[in-house]
């Protein structure tokens, strides 16, 4: 590996390249940096996608926690028979035997 890089650097010496770019550690470090930024499994594009997905999942978590709290509150409210009957009549149009239900639709 070092032999190949020294040959490449010797061929590159014909061109006017700054001295620090001929350094073995600079070349290897640059190759490593390019590899990590674009070709690795944890490259920049993947990191961006994961961060975006993470933020979306946090928003969904907050939504479902809020929904869970409202449902718990509804369960507490429905422990009372009057509230449960009121909910059943209003939302699901349930009725007692021999009782008529009239709907008033407002425009």
Backbone as CSV, one residue per row, in Angstrom:
resi,resn,N_x,N_y,N_z,CA_x,CA_y,CA_z,C_x,C_y,C_z
1,UNK,0.827,-1.185,0.000,0.000,0.000,0.000,0.873,1.252,0.000
2,UNK,1.879,1.238,0.877,2.761,2.394,0.962,3.582,2.525,-0.316
3,UNK,3.950,1.379,-0.907,4.732,1.382,-2.133,3.934,2.007,-3.283
4,UNK,2.655,1.654,-3.350,1.797,2.190,-4.411,1.630,3.690,-4.249
5,UNK,1.408,4.127,-3.028,1.231,5.557,-2.801,2.512,6.344,-3.089
6,UNK,3.667,5.762,-2.767,4.912,6.473,-3.070,5.122,6.587,-4.575
7,UNK,4.724,5.555,-5.330,4.829,5.628,-6.785,3.900,6.706,-7.337
8,UNK,2.685,6.765,-6.792,1.747,7.791,-7.241,2.289,9.178,-6.916
9,UNK,2.867,9.325,-5.744,3.416,10.622,-5.351,4.623,11.008,-6.200
10,UNK,5.424,10.030,-6.621,6.568,10.325,-7.483,6.098,10.790,-8.849
11,UNK,5.051,10.155,-9.368,4.504,10.598,-10.655,3.868,11.972,-10.526
12,UNK,3.273,12.223,-9.370,2.633,13.510,-9.145,3.659,14.620,-8.943
13,UNK,4.892,14.265,-8.674,5.912,15.291,-8.440,6.259,16.041,-9.717
14,UNK,5.896,15.480,-10.866,6.136,16.176,-12.131,5.260,17.425,-12.233
15,UNK,4.092,17.376,-11.622,3.191,18.517,-11.631,3.497,19.400,-10.437
16,UNK,3.016,20.620,-10.489,3.262,21.540,-9.388,2.189,21.327,-8.317
17,UNK,2.501,20.503,-7.355,1.607,20.192,-6.237,2.263,20.731,-4.973
18,UNK,1.509,21.390,-4.129,2.092,21.892,-2.880,2.712,20.759,-2.071
19,UNK,3.706,21.097,-1.310,4.484,20.103,-0.587,3.645,19.317,0.428
20,UNK,2.708,19.995,1.099,1.929,19.274,2.112,1.014,18.216,1.492
21,UNK,0.664,18.380,0.198,-0.181,17.386,-0.467,0.613,16.146,-0.883
22,UNK,1.898,16.221,-0.852,2.736,15.069,-1.172,2.995,14.194,0.049
23,UNK,2.593,14.680,1.191,2.800,13.950,2.419,1.923,12.687,2.442
24,UNK,2.504,11.555,2.838,1.816,10.268,2.870,0.599,10.325,3.792
25,UNK,0.744,10.932,4.942,-0.341,10.985,5.918,-1.485,11.875,5.438
26,UNK,-1.171,12.926,4.705,-2.209,13.784,4.148,-3.025,13.026,3.107
27,UNK,-2.364,12.274,2.254,-3.057,11.512,1.202,-3.944,10.448,1.836
28,UNK,-3.392,9.685,2.781,-4.175,8.627,3.430,-5.334,9.238,4.219
29,UNK,-5.086,10.330,4.903,-6.149,11.002,5.653,-7.247,11.520,4.746
30,UNK,-6.874,12.061,3.592,-7.863,12.563,2.636,-8.715,11.422,2.090
31,UNK,-8.059,10.308,1.745,-8.804,9.142,1.244,-9.760,8.635,2.318
32,UNK,-9.283,8.565,3.551,-10.122,8.119,4.658,-11.317,9.053,4.851
33,UNK,-11.077,10.357,4.782,-12.141,11.339,4.955,-13.199,11.207,3.858
34,UNK,-12.763,11.073,2.612,-13.704,10.907,1.501,-14.507,9.627,1.685
35,UNK,-13.831,8.558,2.084,-14.513,7.280,2.300,-15.595,7.416,3.386
36,UNK,-15.251,8.056,4.489,-16.198,8.188,5.596,-17.372,9.106,5.247
37,UNK,-17.138,10.119,4.422,-18.201,11.062,4.089,-19.172,10.536,3.044
38,UNK,-18.704,9.711,2.105,-19.554,9.348,0.974,-19.802,7.851,0.799
39,UNK,-18.885,6.979,1.187,-19.010,5.561,0.847,-19.298,4.660,2.036
40,UNK,-19.137,5.122,3.235,-19.349,4.299,4.429,-20.846,4.096,4.668
41,UNK,-21.205,3.095,5.469,-22.618,2.869,5.769,-23.211,3.994,6.598
42,UNK,-22.402,4.749,7.295,-22.865,5.884,8.095,-22.477,7.210,7.451
43,UNK,-22.643,7.305,6.136,-22.251,8.518,5.417,-23.194,9.679,5.742
44,UNK,-22.922,10.825,5.182,-23.689,12.027,5.493,-25.151,11.915,5.086
45,UNK,-25.412,11.321,3.944,-26.785,11.200,3.467,-27.595,10.306,4.407
46,UNK,-27.013,9.200,4.837,-27.707,8.302,5.773,-27.949,9.000,7.103
47,UNK,-26.978,9.743,7.573,-27.145,10.468,8.835,-28.288,11.475,8.740
48,UNK,-28.390,12.167,7.610,-29.470,13.142,7.406,-30.827,12.442,7.424
49,UNK,-30.927,11.313,6.706,-32.196,10.571,6.665,-32.582,10.066,8.045
50,UNK,-31.621,9.534,8.802,-31.915,9.012,10.137,-32.342,10.135,11.076
51,UNK,-31.713,11.275,10.969,-32.080,12.411,11.813,-33.502,12.876,11.492
52,UNK,-33.847,12.925,10.201,-35.186,13.320,9.781,-36.229,12.318,10.286
53,UNK,-35.924,11.034,10.169,-36.840,9.996,10.655,-36.985,10.075,12.173
54,UNK,-35.892,10.349,12.867,-35.910,10.474,14.322,-36.830,11.609,14.758
55,UNK,-36.729,12.759,14.095,-37.585,13.897,14.436,-39.055,13.580,14.183
56,UNK,-39.335,12.895,13.063,-40.709,12.519,12.750,-41.258,11.552,13.798
57,UNK,-40.433,10.600,14.227,-40.869,9.648,15.243,-41.099,10.314,16.593
58,UNK,-40.299,11.323,16.914,-40.528,12.067,18.153,-41.864,12.809,18.111
59,UNK,-42.200,13.373,16.953,-43.483,14.051,16.811,-44.636,13.065,16.943
60,UNK,-44.487,11.885,16.337,-45.522,10.868,16.459,-45.670,10.409,17.904
61,UNK,-44.560,10.282,18.595,-44.595,9.870,20.002,-45.374,10.889,20.830
62,UNK,-45.102,12.173,20.602,-45.808,13.216,21.340,-47.304,13.164,21.036
63,UNK,-47.657,12.947,19.775,-49.070,12.860,19.388,-49.751,11.690,20.097
64,UNK,-49.120,10.530,20.091,-49.740,9.350,20.699,-49.784,9.446,22.225
65,UNK,-48.808,10.098,22.829,-48.876,10.309,24.279,-50.040,11.237,24.636
66,UNK,-50.243,12.262,23.831,-51.368,13.166,24.065,-52.694,12.422,23.876
67,UNK,-52.782,11.609,22.839,-53.984,10.818,22.592,-54.241,9.844,23.741
68,UNK,-53.183,9.245,24.242,-53.305,8.319,25.369,-53.835,9.036,26.610
69,UNK,-53.348,10.229,26.852,-53.820,10.994,28.013,-55.303,11.347,27.883
70,UNK,-55.738,11.743,26.693,-57.157,12.066,26.502,-58.018,10.817,26.661
71,UNK,-57.548,9.682,26.169,-58.315,8.451,26.327,-58.401,8.021,27.786
72,UNK,-57.321,8.192,28.534,-57.364,7.886,29.961,-58.377,8.788,30.671
73,UNK,-58.399,10.057,30.273,-59.363,10.988,30.871,-60.785,10.573,30.515
74,UNK,-61.015,10.137,29.287,-62.339,9.668,28.878,-62.750,8.437,29.678
75,UNK,-61.827,7.541,29.922,-62.135,6.343,30.711,-62.534,6.737,32.129
76,UNK,-61.826,7.693,32.700,-62.187,8.162,34.045,-63.579,8.792,34.037
77,UNK,-63.889,9.545,32.975,-65.204,10.185,32.878,-66.325,9.160,32.700
78,UNK,-66.060,8.075,32.005,-67.098,7.092,31.709,-67.337,6.106,32.840
79,UNK,-66.554,6.198,33.897,-66.840,5.349,35.051,-68.170,5.735,35.686
80,UNK,-68.567,6.970,35.504,-69.869,7.433,35.973,-70.929,7.012,34.950
81,UNK,-72.018,6.397,35.414,-73.041,5.853,34.505,-73.719,6.940,33.683
82,UNK,-73.953,8.093,34.270,-74.635,9.168,33.540,-73.789,9.672,32.372
83,UNK,-72.510,9.857,32.591,-71.641,10.320,31.509,-71.530,9.275,30.408
84,UNK,-71.475,8.010,30.793,-71.380,6.948,29.802,-72.643,6.889,28.951
85,UNK,-73.789,7.007,29.593,-75.054,6.969,28.852,-75.167,8.180,27.929
86,UNK,-74.743,9.327,28.399,-74.789,10.544,27.577,-73.906,10.391,26.337
87,UNK,-72.712,9.855,26.539,-71.802,9.635,25.412,-72.404,8.642,24.414
88,UNK,-72.962,7.545,24.919,-73.534,6.534,24.030,-74.693,7.095,23.233
89,UNK,-75.501,7.898,23.850,-76.651,8.471,23.144,-76.214,9.508,22.106
90,UNK,-75.251,10.355,22.441,-74.853,11.429,21.530,-73.991,10.939,20.376
91,UNK,-73.033,10.117,20.670,-72.067,9.727,19.640,-72.504,8.518,18.818
92,UNK,-73.141,7.559,19.469,-73.461,6.313,18.773,-74.950,6.121,18.548
93,UNK,-75.742,7.122,18.906,-77.179,7.128,18.671,-77.883,5.909,19.256
94,UNK,-77.462,5.507,20.420,-78.117,4.387,21.092,-79.404,4.874,21.748
95,UNK,-80.331,3.967,21.917,-81.618,4.338,22.488,-82.140,3.236,23.391
96,UNK,-83.054,3.613,24.249,-83.717,2.649,25.113,-84.870,2.017,24.330
97,UNK,-85.361,0.854,24.772,-86.525,0.260,24.088,-87.732,1.198,24.167
98,UNK,-88.521,1.197,23.111,-89.726,2.044,23.002,-89.375,3.531,23.074
99,UNK,-88.226,3.899,22.490,-87.810,5.303,22.508,-87.425,5.673,21.085
100,UNK,-87.791,6.843,20.656,-87.461,7.336,19.326,-86.310,8.326,19.430
101,UNK,-85.430,8.310,18.421,-84.283,9.224,18.388,-84.477,10.160,17.209
102,UNK,-84.412,11.451,17.459,-84.531,12.446,16.415,-83.184,13.162,16.281
103,UNK,-82.708,13.285,15.060,-81.456,13.985,14.792,-81.755,15.372,14.244
104,UNK,-81.091,16.351,14.785,-81.184,17.721,14.293,-79.851,18.077,13.672
105,UNK,-79.851,18.263,12.381,-78.616,18.571,11.661,-78.567,20.051,11.371
106,UNK,-77.548,20.724,11.856,-77.381,22.151,11.650,-76.493,22.388,10.445
107,UNK,-76.862,23.393,9.672,-76.060,23.711,8.495,-75.118,24.836,8.789
